[in-house]
């Protein structure tokens, strides 16, 4: 077995034993890939490319005929079981083979309807299995990246930065938000990205006051904020960057807000190191923005982890209980948003090191 996957599975099995679970039904796509290498994608919440059943001994990847060849190629260390009547109907026989009587199920990924189907299927088969909802069995392990995962993130960032530099050099007043977003995404595909990490945000003028604005047909005007938040997925790993630009000369209001956001980002970045709480890092940026006269204009959390998913542990927010560890990758993205005027957000990805952090993003800023 691949040594990386072996270590991940062994660690999970220790967690199962500590919770007195005989097996875990892995349904979250990123967890499935992390433990097996299988890259099949779920097209919607109610459609699955398959599930892992990980027991003290057995390793099963259950899927349907669409993914059979792919599953055998990508997950050679798993027994691939192709179900023809749906996972829930065939699950009892698989659990009986594993002698599983307490089954952990990832509760974040299972619907009430699916849960009821599993229980009904067990009852129909006359199998007594306790279904135990579990959370955060794999995610804490995913939060700390290996050197290979950090390198994968660097490569995704390199592609994202190259296409951003290419496209923004061509942006002119009069171009629409939608045109810029489409150009950026097309360039990312040409550069070899698997996909975008998330729908690209391009927001001009007052629209940039919406942190998750959807690009529309509004043309970009000179002198106003132009916020672009984008990322690419490469070999499964996500990049995530935001830059706020201005076409032509920025006015004094833009300069002031930009400097506050940039300084808040620098101060928060300097606070990142092992052992620090995510909420403490968030507080550094939030308090500075408030003291600078923009209290209440920074509503979202300071940052989040990235990896196989664009949003994963740890979080940097007032609600976060996370404690930073070496190897964690997080975004640092303070912003100030003013209705009717616009917003400025600046975002880097950083990796926690032995004594601080390393900024992975290399794109320059308009000014410091």
N, C-alpha and C positions, 0 to 999 in steps of 0.2 A: 504494500500500500504506500502511496505517496506519503512521505514523512510529515508534511505539513498537515494533511488531512488526518493522519493517524493521531497526531498530538491534539488536534481539535476534538476528535471523537473521544479520545481517552479522557480529556478534561470534562466533556459533557457526561460521560458515563459516571464519573465521580460525582457529578451534580445529581444525576439520577439516583445513585445509591444514597446520597445524603438526604434525599427527599422520599426515600422508600418507594421509588417508582421502578417498575419493571421495564418500561419502554417509554419512548417519547414519539408522538406523531408530529412530525415537522411539516408545517403547512406554509410558513412564510417563505416567499420565493428566495429572498436574500439568504436566509438561514439554510435553506435547502442547497443553494449553490455553495455556500461557505463550507458546508460539511461534506459535500459529495462531488463538487465540480460540475454538476448538471446545470446547464444554462437555460433550460426550458422556461418560458415566460408565461405568467398568468395574464390572460387578456382582460379579465375583469374579476371583481371580487367573487362572483359566483361561478367562476370557471377556473379550474386548476390544471396546471401542467403535470401535477403529480405530488406525491408526498413521500417523505422518508419515514421509516419506522426503525428507530435505533434502540436496540435492546442491549442487555449485558453482553451478549455474544453476537446475535444476528444483526445484519445490516440489509434492509430492504429498501429499494426504490420502486414504489408502485406508481404506475402511469398508464396511459392508454396507448392505443396503437399508433397515434400520430407521432409519439415521441420515443417509440421503442428503440429504433436504431440509434438515435441521438443519445438516449440514456445509456445504452450498452457501451457506446464509444466514450462518453464523457465520464461515466461513473463505473469503471471496470471492477472496483472493489465492492460494489453493492450487488446483491441479487436483484435483478430487474424482474418485476412481476407486472405483467400487462393485464389490467382488469378490463373485462368486457361488459360488466353490469354496473359499473360505477364503484368508486372506492368504498363507500359505506357498506355495500352489500358483501364485498369480498374481504372487508377488514376482519371480521370475526375469525375466519380461517387462518389469516396471517398471524393474528395475535395468539391463537391457540398453538400454532407452531412455535412461537417464541415463549410460550408458557407465561404470557403476560396477564397479570390479574389487576395491576394498577397501572393505568395508562395515562401519561401526561399528554395534554393537548394544548397547542398554542392558542390561547383564548382570544388573542387579538385578531386572529385570522379566521376564526370559525363563527358562522352565523348561528342564530338560535335554531333555524330550520335544519341546518346541517348537524348540529348537536343532537337534535331530536331524532334525526335519521340514524345517527350512530347508535344511540341508545336503543332504538327500535330494532335495528339490525342485530345487536347483541342479544336482545330478548328473543327474537325469532330463532336465533341459532342456539338458544339455551345456554349461552355463555355468560358467566358472571364476571364481568370486568368493571372495575370502578374507574370511571372517566374523571380525571382530575384536571381542572383548568390550571394552566401554569403561564407565567409571564417571566420574561427576562432570564431565560435559562441559557440562551446562546448570545444574546445581544451584549452583555458585559464582556464576553470574550472577543466579540467582533470590534468592540470599541477601541481596543489596544491593537494597533496595526503592527504587522511584521515589517522588516526592512523591504520585503518584496511588495507589500501592499503600499508602503510609502512611495516606493519607486513607481508603482503603477499610477499613483495619484500625481506624481511629478510629470509623468508622460501625458496624462490627460490634460493637466494644466498647460503644458507646452503647446499642445494642439489648440486649446482654447485661446491662448494668448496670441498665437500666430494668426488665427483667423480674425480675431478682434482687431489686431493691428492692420490687417489687410483691408477689412471692410470699413472701419471707421476713417481710414485715410480717404475714402471716397464719399463719405457722407457730406451732403450739401443741404443748405436751407431749402425747404420745399419737399424734400423726401419725406415719406410718411413713416410712422412708427412700424407699420406692417412691412413695408419694403425693407427697412433696415433689419428687422428680425428675420425675414425670409432669406435675405442675403447672407446673414451670419450663419444661419442653419445650413444653407446650401454649401457654404464654404467649409463648414465643419465636416460635412459628409465627404466633400472632395478631399479633405485633408486626412481622411481615414477614421473619423470618429464612428463608433458603433451607433450612437444616437446622441441626442441632447440629454443632459441630466434631468431636465425639467423644461416645460414650455418657456421659451425665451421671453424675458420682460424687456420691452423698449417703451419708455414713457417720456413724453416731451411736455415741457411747460407745466401747467396745473395738473396734468395727469401723473406727473412724477411724485405727487403727494400721496398717491396710492401705492403702498409698498408692493402689492402684487398686481399691478396694472396689467391689463391685457392689451397688446399692441393693436391699434386701430388705424383709421385712415387720417388721423390728424397729422398735418405736415409739421415738420420741425422748423422753428423760427430762430433766427440769430439772437444770441444774448440770453436765452432761456435754458433752464436745466434740461439735460438729456440723459436720463438714467437708463443704463443697460445692465441687466443682470442675466448672466448666461453661464452655461457649463456644458461640458461634453462628457460622455461616458466612453471610456476606452478600456477594453479587456475587462469590462464589468465595473470599473472604478470611476467615481464621479469627481469632476472638478466643479467649482462654484466660485464665481467672481462677480463683483459689481464695481462699475466705475460710473461716475457722473461727469458728463462732458458739457461743454458749451461751445456753440459755433460762433466764432467771432470773439470779441472782447467781453469778459464777464464784468458785470457791474459790482459795486461795492457790497451789496447785499449778498450776492452769490459768493463773493470772496470770503466774507465774514462767516457765513454758514459752512462753507467748504472747510475753512481752517478749523472751526470748532469740531466738525465731524472727524477730520483727519487727526487732530490732536487727541480726541477721545479714543480713536482707534489705536494710536501709538501708545497711549497710557495703558489701555487694556492689554495690549500685546506685551508690554513690559511686565505686566502683573502675572502672566501665565507661566506656571512652573509646576512640577509635581507636588501634590499635597494641597494645592489651593482649591477651594470650592468654586464651582461654576458660577454660583450666585455672587461670589466676591469679585470675580473678574467683571461680571456684568455691572456690578455696582460702581466700579471705577469709572467706566464710560458714562453710565447714567447720571452719576452725581456731577461729573464735569459738565455734561450737557445742560443739566439743570442750573448749575451755578453760572453758566454762560448766558443765561436768560432764555433758554428754550425748554423749560420744564413742561412736561406733558406733550412734547412734540416728537418723542422717541418712544413709540408704543410697544414695539416687538422686542423679543429677546436679542441679546447681543450676538449669539451664534449657536452653532450646532455642529455635531460630528458629521463627517461624510465618510463614505466607503462604498460598499456595494449598493447602498441606498443613499439618496441625496440628503435625507434627514435621518440621522441616527444618533445614538449616544456617543459622547455626553452632550448635554445642553449647557449653554451659558445664558442663564436667564434668572430673574428674581425668584423663580419657583424651583430652580434646579438644586437637587441634593447631591449632584455628581461631584466627586473629588478627582481632580486631574491626575493622570498617570503618564509616565514616559511612553511615547508611541501613539498617543491619542492625536487625531487630526481634527481640528475644529475651525470653523469660520469665525472671523471677527468682523462684524458688519454693523456698526452704529449708523444711525440715520436721523435726520431731522426733516419733518414733513409739515408743510404749512399749506392749509387749504386755500386754494385760489392763486397761490404763487407756484408751488411745486415742492420738490423734495430732493435731498442729496443723501445718498448712501454710498459708502465705500466699504468694499469687502475683500479681505484676503483669507487664504487658507494657511494655517500654521500647524506645525507638528510639535508636540511637547517633547523636550529633550531632558537630559539629566538635570540641568539647573535652570532652564528657562524654556524658550521655544525658538524654532526656526521658521521664518516666514518663507513659505513655498512659492507664493505668488510673486512674480517679478515685474509685472506691468508698472510703469511709472504713474505718478499722480500729476495733476495739473500744476499744483504748487504745494509746498509744505506749510 
